[in-house]
Amino acid sequence: MKLTTKREEPSLAFGGQAVIEGVMIRSKKHMVICVRQPNDEILTKTEEIKSLSERYKVLRLPFLRGIVALFETLYLGIKGLYFSANATLEEEEKLSPKEIALSVVLALALTIFLFSIVPFFLTTLLNLGGVVFNVTESVVRLGILLLYLASISLVGEFRSVFQYHGAEHTAINAYEAGVELNVENAKKYSRFHPRCGTSFLLIVTLISILFFSIMPNLGYFMRLAYRVLLIPVIGAVSYEVLKLSDRYKDSKVMKVLVAPGLGLQYLTTRKPDEKMIAVALEAVKEVNRLEKSD
């Protein structure tokens, strides 16, 4: 999620995600993870980020930067989940890097299976063709996504993560409004944010319709292979579209286009409590402090 402040001070680009019992906030140069521990104290981890695109100019080119950003976001997200999981577990329950790596591989495999292979297989049963096939496949994919999100939101552990997702948005909205960052002020702000990464999922769906429509039909298995092999390419193009939507975020047309993403956040966020908001605010304040100190 890309967020920009409305304050008069130099703009800070913030990205973030919910982790287990906490929030991760990242800027261009720093990552901060704040986690509510079982003893009710907030544990904070800070880390300097050295993006590949900052070291190699060629990786800043359009589309290449999207692929880099996607892989770096995935990498940092895994690190955040690893830290937060171990911060909330007893010593004998802590996860090893190998266990985390295995969990990530299985999660990625399940994601590709559920949202790439299954929609394609189900749509082929309808004997459709051309653009109609691709649109129907995307509708099936969205249906599976909505059903998946609605199902896991009923599970206690996931509900907490969705609440922290809401806390992240609440804290960022308060920061962008320029108010003093305390819980009383922040809880007045929405748990929804127009530039949340949730909107990225809808952009990917629309871009995939375009890509799969122009790819040559080389048979059933090649069409299925497109759904997997083109994931980085579709992600890179979708990243550029997301950046474009951020640039023109104040236009009426763009507000209409991002509205479905806001609607999807009814599933991916839940109303946070005050302790969750306090954790998110701590992460925002710390990353802001680190950026200003550079």
N, C-alpha and C positions, 0 to 999 in steps of 0.2 A: 504494500500500500504506500503510495507516495503522497506526502502531506506537506503543504507549505504554509508558513505562518503569515498572518495578515498584519503583523506588527511593522513598525517603521524601521526596526533594526534589520541588519542583513538577514536575508531569508535563510532559513534552515530547512533542509529537506529531511523529513523524518519518515521512517518506515517502521512497522511494528507487527507484532503478532502476539496472541495469547500463548502462554506455555502452561505447564502444570502448576497450578496455584500461584500464577504470576503473569508477568508481562515482559516482553522484550521490546525495547525501542532502539532503533539504530539510526544513525546519521551517516553522512558520507565517510566520516573518519572514525566513528566510535559505535560500539554496541554496549548496551546496558541491559542487564537482566535483573529484575527484582522479583523475589519469591517470598511468599508468606510461609514461614516454617511452622512445624507443629507446635513450637513453643510460643507462637504468635508474633515472633520478631520477623522483621523484613531483612532477608539476606540479599545483598547486592553484589553483582559481578560486573566488572567493566573490562572491555577489551578494545584495543585499537584495531581498526579495520584497514587493511591494505588491499584495495581492490585491484584486480588485474588490469582493468580498464584505465586506472590511474598510472600504472607502470608502463603500459604499452598503448600508445596513441591509436594504433590501428583498431584496437578493440573498442574504441569509442565511436566508431562509425555506426550509423543506423543499421539495425537488424543484428549486427555482431554484438552490439552492446546489450541487446535484449537477451541473447543467448547467455552471455556472461552474467547478466543480472539474475536470470532465472536460476542458474546453477549456484551462484553465490548466495542467493536467498535461500535455496534449499539447504546448502551447507551450513549457513548460520542458523537456520531454523532448527536443524538437527542438533547443533551444539546447544542451542537454547533449551530444547526439550531434554537433552541429556543432563544438563546442569540442573534444571528444575526438578526432574524426576528424582535425582539423587539427593537434592536438597530437602525433599519431603519424605524420604524413606529412612528407615532405621539402618544402622551400619551393616547388619547382616543381610539386608534386602537390597542394597545398592546394586545398580546395574553396571556391568562391565562394558567397555567400548565395543567388544565383539557382540554382546547381546543387543546393544543399541543398533549396531550395523545390520545385524540380522533382521531386527524388527523393521528397520527402514526399507531394506530390500523387499521384505514380504509385503509391506504397505504399498510400495511402488508397484509391485507386481499385481496386487489386488486392485489398485487404482486403474492400471492399464486394462486389466481384464474387465472390470465393471463398466468403465466409462469409454472404452474404445472397442473392445472385442464383442462384448455382449450386445450393445446397441446395434452394431453392424450385423451380427448374426440374427437378431430378432427382426430387423428390418428386411433382410433378404427373404424371410418367410412370407412377406407380403407381395413379392413379385413386382416390385416397382422399379422404375428406372430414371436415369437422368437427375435433374435438380430435385424432382419430387422425392426421389430416394434419399438424397442428402438432407433435405429439409425434414423428412419423416425421421431419419436417423437421429438428427439433432433434437427433435422433440422427444424421442425415446430416451436419449442421453439425459436431457433435462429432467424428464420424469423420474429416471433412476436416481439422479442427483437429489431431487427434492424428497423422494422417498427415503433415501439414505440419510439425509440431514434430519428429517423429521424423526426417524427411528433412533438415531444415536443421541438426539437431544433429550430423549426420555431416560437415558442412562446417567446416573448420578455424576460420575467422573467427567463425562463429556459436558454435562450441563454446567459444571463449574468452569470448564475451559471457555464455554460460550459466554458465561458471565464476565470472565476476565477479558474476553474479546470486546464486550460492551464497555468495560471499564477503560480499556485502551482508547476506544473512540471518545468516550466521555472526557478523558484527560486531554486528548489532542484537541477536541473541540474547545475546551476551556482555555488551553494554551493559545489557540488561534484567535480566540476572542479577546485576548490580552488582559484577562482578569487575574487577580492574585490566585496562585495555584494552591488552594486548600480544598478540603472535601466539601465544605459547605457551598462554596462557589461552583465547584465542578459538577456536583450532583444535579445541578439545574440544567445541565446540557445533555443533549441527545446521545443515546448509545449507537446511533447510526451516523455514518460518515460517507459522503458522496464519492470519495476517492478510495474507498476500501478495496482491498484485493479481491473481495467477493465479486465485484463488478468485472474483474478480469475473467472470471469463469464464463460470463455471458458473452464477453468479447470473443473469447476462444471459440465458443459455439458458433458464432456468426462467421468468423474467419474460416473455420473448418468447412462450413458449407461452401464457401467460395473456392477453397483449395481443392476439395474433393470433386467439385463440379468440373474443374479444368484439367484434372489429371486424366491421362488416357486409360481406357478400360482394357487392361491386360489380363483379365480373368479374375476369378473369385479370390484366389490367394494373394495376388498382387494388390487388389483393392483392399484386402484386409491388412496387408503389409503397410500400405500407405497410412493407415490409422495409427500405426506405431512409429514408423520411421519419420513421419512428418511432424511428430510432436514438438521437437525443438524449433522447427521452422515456423509452425503455427504460433508457438509461444513467442518467438521473436517478433513476428508481425503484430501480434496482439499487444505486445509491450509498447510498440511504437504508437498504436492506436490509443492505448491508455495514456501515454505521455501527451498525445494530441488533445485528448479529452480534458486533461489537467490544464493545458495551456488556455483552453477556451471554456473553462469551468463555469464562468459567470454568464455565458450566453444562454438564452432561453431554449434554444435547440438542444444544447448539450445537457441542460437540466432535464429535459424530457428523455433523452437517450440514457441518462444514468439512473433514471427512476426505477427501472426493473432491478438494478443492482441494489438499490435501497430496499426494495421489496424483499429481495432474497436475504437481506440481513435480519429479517424477522426470524429466520431460521438459524442463522449463524451467530447471532448475539442473543443474550438474555440480560435483563436488568441486573446490574451489579449491586452488591451491598457496599456500605461505606468503607469497609476494610479493603475490599477489592479496588475501589477507586483510589484509596490511599497508596496502594502498591503501584498502580499505574502512574499516579502523580509523581511518586518518588523516581520512577524510571525516566519520565519526561524531564523532570528538573535536573537529574544527574547528567543526562546526555546533553542537555542545554548548557550546563556548567562546563562540561568537558569541551564542547565546541567553542565556547567563548574564551576558554583558557589557552587555546592553541594560537 
